[in-house]
Amino acid sequence: MSLARLFLLLLPLLSFFLLRPASASAVLCHSEDKEVLLRIKSALNNPSLLSSWKPDTDCCDWDRLVCDRKTHRVIALYFMQDDLPGQIPSAIGDLTYLQNLALLELPNFSGPIPKSFTKLKYLQYLTLGSLNLTGPIPSFLGQLKNLTDLVLSSNKLTGGIPDSLSTIPGLYAIYLDHNQLTGNIPASLANLKDNGLNLVLSHNHLSGKLPATFAGVDFVRLDLSRNKLKGDASLVFGGNKKSTYYIDISWNKFAFNLSKAEFSKNLSYLYMNHNKIYGSIPKAMENVRSLNVSHNRLCGEIPVGGQLQSFNYTVYFHNRCLCGAPLPSCK
């Protein structure tokens, strides 16, 4: 995971540091939270990185957590790029006022997502990325009704995407990429259409056609690359009805007539390479700033204007009969 990606994932977490009290001496750690934190430390075999977690000190001064300045309850817990073996401690679910949980780049963590997480009723940001989590994405995550960001990237999760995610009213960021997920993409995810959805499902084994309901979703970012999806993906382009700026459907089995697709002027990044897309490139694509349509079945002259001639020829090569700059002239 790149540093830039890491920074973006942790932006919500960084905001919590503003909640730390100016005077640590004025803070009294809540006894229930302290007891839970010590159980978490024990479950992790008392690692040296938690040396500040001492029973005779204020837990709001401990590393890798943040307390609310008024209630003194623990509202954020984070472990990142640490050498922690074992599984996610189920005791984390007893930090009932937790709003942000980030476990990121812990390669020696394994096992499933604990069901105790259903007790985290205030949780808004859940990041369990670059671990070695196994098993399915549990349907009980749908009980976290305050969740806005769900990041389960780069694990070994299997099975399908649960419909229950669509019942979380404010969920607008779903990152399930780089797993081993199978099955169809649930049509119910379109229920989140009013949230400005960021949906990243790349590098899985998802199959079938895109749900017709996605035609009504105004995605901010949509990444379906490197799956086994088929059919007509142009329904997500949406013409001028959508503000979507980033779409990646590359390395799938999509087959549709590109010349009949409608494109939003807001679409800046479009990657469709390695599919079975046919037809010609419409002039409406001239505003796209970053493009790849290589390894398809496109034909005809590349329209003149906009950005289309500024791209390297590799953006267009390995098609049936595309021609015109930056490819050789049409005969």
C-alpha positions as CSV (number, residue, x, y, z in Angstrom):
1,M,0.0,0.0,0.0
2,S,1.5,3.4,-1.0
3,L,2.2,6.1,1.4
4,A,-0.2,8.3,-0.4
5,R,-3.0,5.7,0.0
6,L,-2.1,5.3,3.6
7,F,-2.4,9.0,4.2
8,L,-5.8,9.2,2.6
9,L,-7.0,6.3,4.7
10,L,-5.8,7.9,7.9
11,L,-7.2,11.4,7.3
12,P,-10.3,10.7,9.4
13,L,-8.1,9.3,12.2
14,L,-5.8,12.4,12.2
15,S,-8.8,14.6,13.0
16,F,-9.2,12.8,16.3
17,F,-5.9,14.2,17.6
18,L,-7.6,17.6,17.7
19,L,-9.7,16.1,20.5
20,R,-6.8,15.4,22.8
21,P,-7.0,17.6,25.9
22,A,-4.5,20.4,26.3
23,S,-3.6,19.2,29.7
24,A,-3.1,15.5,30.2
25,S,-3.1,15.9,33.9
26,A,-6.8,17.0,33.8
27,V,-7.9,13.8,32.2
28,L,-9.1,10.8,34.2
29,C,-9.3,7.6,32.2
30,H,-12.6,5.8,32.4
31,S,-12.2,2.7,34.5
32,E,-14.2,0.5,32.1
33,D,-12.0,1.4,29.1
34,K,-8.8,0.9,31.1
35,E,-9.8,-2.6,32.0
36,V,-10.7,-3.4,28.4
37,L,-7.4,-2.0,27.1
38,L,-5.4,-4.1,29.5
39,R,-7.3,-7.2,28.3
40,I,-6.4,-6.2,24.7
41,K,-2.8,-5.9,25.8
42,S,-2.9,-9.3,27.4
43,A,-4.5,-10.8,24.3
44,L,-1.6,-9.5,22.2
45,N,0.9,-11.1,24.6
46,N,2.0,-7.8,26.2
47,P,4.1,-6.5,23.3
48,S,6.8,-4.0,24.0
49,L,5.1,-1.5,21.7
50,L,2.4,-1.1,24.4
51,S,4.9,-0.4,27.2
52,S,3.1,2.8,27.9
53,W,-0.1,0.8,28.8
54,K,0.6,0.6,32.6
55,P,-2.2,0.0,35.1
56,D,-1.0,2.8,37.4
57,T,-1.1,5.5,34.7
58,D,-3.9,7.4,32.9
59,C,-4.9,5.4,29.8
60,C,-5.7,8.6,27.9
61,D,-1.9,9.2,27.9
62,W,-1.2,5.8,26.4
63,D,0.1,5.3,22.9
64,R,-2.1,4.3,19.9
65,L,-5.4,5.6,21.2
66,V,-7.3,8.8,21.6
67,C,-9.8,9.8,24.3
68,D,-12.6,12.3,24.1
69,R,-11.8,15.5,25.9
70,K,-15.1,15.7,27.7
71,T,-16.2,12.1,28.4
72,H,-12.6,10.7,28.6
73,R,-13.9,7.6,26.8
74,V,-11.6,5.9,24.2
75,I,-12.8,7.0,20.8
76,A,-9.9,5.9,18.5
77,L,-7.6,2.9,18.5
78,Y,-4.9,2.3,15.9
79,F,-2.1,-0.2,15.2
80,M,-0.2,0.4,12.0
81,Q,2.9,-1.3,10.5
82,D,3.5,-3.3,13.7
83,D,4.8,-6.8,14.3
84,L,1.8,-8.2,16.1
85,P,1.1,-11.9,15.8
86,G,-2.3,-13.5,16.5
87,Q,-5.9,-12.5,15.8
88,I,-7.9,-9.3,16.3
89,P,-8.7,-9.3,20.1
90,S,-12.4,-9.7,20.6
91,A,-12.1,-7.4,23.6
92,I,-11.9,-4.4,21.2
93,G,-15.7,-4.7,20.9
94,D,-16.0,-3.7,24.5
95,L,-14.6,-0.2,23.8
96,T,-18.2,0.7,23.2
97,Y,-17.6,4.4,22.6
98,L,-15.0,3.8,19.8
99,Q,-15.5,5.9,16.7
100,N,-12.4,5.0,14.7
101,L,-10.6,1.7,14.6
102,A,-7.6,1.3,12.3
103,L,-5.6,-1.9,12.1
104,L,-3.3,-1.4,9.1
105,E,-0.3,-3.4,7.7
106,L,-0.1,-6.0,10.4
107,P,1.0,-9.0,8.3
108,N,1.0,-11.5,11.2
109,F,-2.6,-10.9,12.1
110,S,-4.9,-13.6,10.9
111,G,-8.3,-15.1,11.5
112,P,-11.8,-13.7,11.1
113,I,-13.4,-10.3,12.0
114,P,-14.7,-10.7,15.6
115,K,-18.5,-10.7,16.1
116,S,-17.9,-8.5,19.2
117,F,-17.6,-5.6,16.8
118,T,-21.4,-5.4,16.7
119,K,-21.2,-3.7,20.0
120,L,-19.4,-0.7,18.5
121,K,-22.5,1.3,17.9
122,Y,-20.7,4.6,17.5
123,L,-18.1,3.4,15.1
124,Q,-17.7,5.6,12.0
125,Y,-14.4,4.5,10.5
126,L,-13.4,0.8,10.3
127,T,-10.0,0.1,8.7
128,L,-8.8,-3.5,8.7
129,G,-6.3,-3.3,5.8
130,S,-3.2,-5.3,4.8
131,L,-3.7,-8.0,7.5
132,N,-4.2,-11.7,6.8
133,L,-7.9,-11.9,7.7
134,T,-9.7,-15.0,6.4
135,G,-13.3,-16.1,6.1
136,P,-16.2,-14.2,4.7
137,I,-17.1,-10.5,5.1
138,P,-19.5,-10.9,8.0
139,S,-23.1,-9.8,7.5
140,F,-23.2,-8.5,11.0
141,L,-21.2,-5.5,9.9
142,G,-24.6,-4.2,8.7
143,Q,-25.4,-3.6,12.4
144,L,-22.9,-0.7,12.5
145,K,-25.4,1.9,11.5
146,N,-23.1,4.9,12.1
147,L,-20.3,3.5,9.8
148,T,-19.3,5.8,7.0
149,D,-15.9,4.3,5.9
150,L,-15.3,0.5,5.5
151,V,-11.8,-0.5,4.5
152,L,-11.1,-4.3,4.3
153,S,-8.4,-4.1,1.6
154,S,-5.6,-6.5,1.0
155,N,-6.7,-9.5,3.1
156,K,-7.7,-13.1,2.2
157,L,-11.4,-12.7,2.6
158,T,-13.6,-15.1,0.7
159,G,-17.2,-15.5,-0.2
160,G,-19.6,-12.9,-1.5
161,I,-20.3,-9.2,-0.6
162,P,-23.1,-9.2,2.0
163,D,-26.3,-7.4,1.2
164,S,-26.3,-6.1,4.8
165,L,-23.8,-3.4,3.9
166,S,-26.5,-1.6,1.9
167,T,-28.5,-1.1,5.1
168,I,-25.9,1.2,6.7
169,P,-27.5,4.6,5.9
170,G,-24.4,6.8,5.8
171,L,-21.9,4.4,4.3
172,Y,-20.1,6.2,1.4
173,A,-16.7,4.5,1.2
174,I,-16.4,0.7,0.6
175,Y,-12.9,-0.7,-0.1
176,L,-12.9,-4.5,-0.5
177,D,-10.1,-4.7,-3.0
178,H,-7.3,-7.2,-3.1
179,N,-9.2,-10.1,-1.6
180,Q,-10.6,-13.4,-2.9
181,L,-14.2,-12.4,-3.1
182,T,-16.6,-14.3,-5.5
183,G,-20.1,-14.1,-6.8
184,N,-22.1,-11.2,-8.1
185,I,-22.0,-7.6,-7.0
186,P,-25.2,-7.0,-4.9
187,A,-27.8,-4.8,-6.6
188,S,-28.7,-3.6,-3.1
189,L,-25.5,-1.4,-3.0
190,A,-27.5,1.0,-5.1
191,N,-29.4,1.9,-2.0
192,L,-26.4,4.0,-1.0
193,K,-26.8,6.1,-4.1
194,D,-27.4,9.4,-2.2
195,N,-24.1,9.1,-0.4
196,G,-21.7,9.9,-3.2
197,L,-20.4,6.3,-3.2
198,N,-16.7,5.3,-3.4
199,L,-16.8,1.7,-4.3
200,V,-13.5,-0.2,-4.8
201,L,-13.8,-3.9,-5.5
202,S,-10.7,-4.5,-7.7
203,H,-8.4,-7.6,-7.6
204,N,-11.0,-10.1,-6.6
205,H,-12.9,-13.0,-8.4
206,L,-16.3,-11.3,-8.8
207,S,-18.4,-12.4,-11.7
208,G,-21.7,-11.8,-13.5
209,K,-23.1,-8.6,-14.9
210,L,-23.3,-5.2,-13.2
211,P,-26.6,-4.6,-11.4
212,A,-29.0,-2.6,-13.5
213,T,-29.5,-0.5,-10.3
214,F,-26.0,1.0,-10.7
215,A,-27.3,3.1,-13.5
216,G,-28.9,5.3,-10.9
217,V,-25.8,5.6,-8.6
218,D,-23.6,8.7,-8.8
219,F,-20.3,7.1,-7.9
220,V,-17.5,9.4,-6.9
221,R,-14.9,6.6,-7.6
222,L,-15.7,3.2,-9.0
223,D,-12.9,0.6,-9.4
224,L,-14.0,-2.9,-10.6
225,S,-10.7,-3.8,-12.3
226,R,-9.2,-7.3,-12.4
227,N,-12.3,-9.4,-11.8
228,K,-14.4,-11.7,-14.1
229,L,-17.3,-9.3,-14.7
230,K,-19.1,-9.3,-18.1
231,G,-21.9,-7.6,-20.0
232,D,-22.5,-3.8,-20.4
233,A,-20.6,-1.6,-18.1
234,S,-21.5,1.6,-19.9
235,L,-24.5,2.1,-17.5
236,V,-22.2,3.5,-14.9
237,F,-20.9,6.2,-17.2
238,G,-24.3,8.0,-16.9
239,G,-23.9,11.0,-19.3
240,N,-24.2,14.4,-17.7
241,K,-26.4,13.1,-14.9
242,K,-23.4,12.0,-12.9
243,S,-20.4,13.7,-11.2
244,T,-18.3,10.5,-11.3
245,Y,-14.6,11.4,-11.9
246,Y,-12.9,8.0,-11.8
247,I,-13.9,4.7,-13.4
248,D,-11.7,1.6,-13.8
249,I,-13.3,-1.5,-15.3
250,S,-10.1,-2.9,-16.8
251,W,-9.1,-6.6,-16.9
252,N,-12.6,-8.0,-17.1
253,K,-14.9,-9.5,-19.7
254,F,-17.1,-6.5,-20.4
255,A,-18.6,-6.4,-24.0
256,F,-20.6,-3.4,-25.2
257,N,-20.7,-0.8,-28.0
258,L,-18.6,2.1,-26.8
259,S,-19.9,4.4,-29.6
260,K,-23.4,4.4,-28.0
261,A,-22.2,5.2,-24.5
262,E,-22.8,8.6,-22.9
263,F,-20.1,10.3,-20.8
264,S,-20.1,13.0,-18.1
265,K,-17.9,16.0,-18.5
266,N,-16.7,15.3,-15.0
267,L,-15.2,12.0,-15.9
268,S,-11.4,12.5,-15.8
269,Y,-10.0,9.0,-15.3
270,L,-11.3,6.1,-17.4
271,Y,-9.6,2.8,-17.8
272,M,-11.3,0.1,-19.9
273,N,-8.3,-1.9,-21.2
274,H,-8.3,-5.7,-21.5
275,N,-12.0,-6.3,-22.2
276,K,-14.1,-7.1,-25.2
277,I,-15.4,-3.6,-25.9
278,Y,-16.3,-2.8,-29.5
279,G,-17.5,0.1,-31.6
280,S,-15.7,3.4,-32.0
281,I,-14.4,6.1,-29.6
282,P,-17.0,8.8,-29.3
283,K,-16.0,12.5,-29.3
284,A,-17.7,12.8,-25.9
285,M,-14.6,11.2,-24.4
286,E,-12.3,14.1,-25.4
287,N,-12.4,15.6,-21.9
288,V,-11.0,12.6,-20.2
289,R,-7.5,13.4,-18.8
290,S,-6.3,9.9,-18.2
291,L,-7.4,7.0,-20.5
292,N,-6.7,3.4,-21.5
293,V,-8.8,1.5,-24.0
294,S,-6.1,-0.9,-25.2
295,H,-6.6,-4.6,-25.7
296,N,-10.2,-4.4,-26.9
297,R,-12.1,-4.7,-30.2
298,L,-12.5,-1.0,-31.1
299,C,-12.4,0.3,-34.6
300,G,-12.6,3.6,-36.5
301,E,-10.8,6.9,-36.3
302,I,-9.8,8.4,-33.0
303,P,-11.7,11.7,-32.8
304,V,-9.6,14.9,-33.1
305,G,-9.8,17.3,-30.2
306,G,-9.6,17.6,-26.5
307,Q,-7.1,15.3,-24.9
308,L,-7.4,12.3,-27.2
309,Q,-4.3,13.1,-29.3
310,S,-2.1,13.8,-26.2
311,F,-2.0,10.2,-25.0
312,N,0.7,7.8,-25.8
313,Y,-0.1,5.3,-28.5
314,T,-0.1,2.4,-26.0
315,V,-3.4,3.8,-24.6
316,Y,-5.0,2.6,-27.9
317,F,-3.0,-0.3,-29.2
318,H,-4.2,-3.9,-29.6
319,N,-7.6,-3.1,-30.9
320,R,-9.3,-4.4,-34.0
321,C,-8.8,-1.4,-36.4
322,L,-8.4,1.9,-34.5
323,C,-6.5,4.6,-36.5
324,G,-5.6,8.2,-36.4
325,A,-3.1,10.1,-34.2
326,P,-1.4,9.0,-32.1
327,L,-1.8,5.7,-34.0
328,P,-1.0,5.5,-37.8
329,S,-3.3,7.5,-40.1
330,C,-6.5,5.9,-41.3
331,K,-6.3,4.5,-44.9
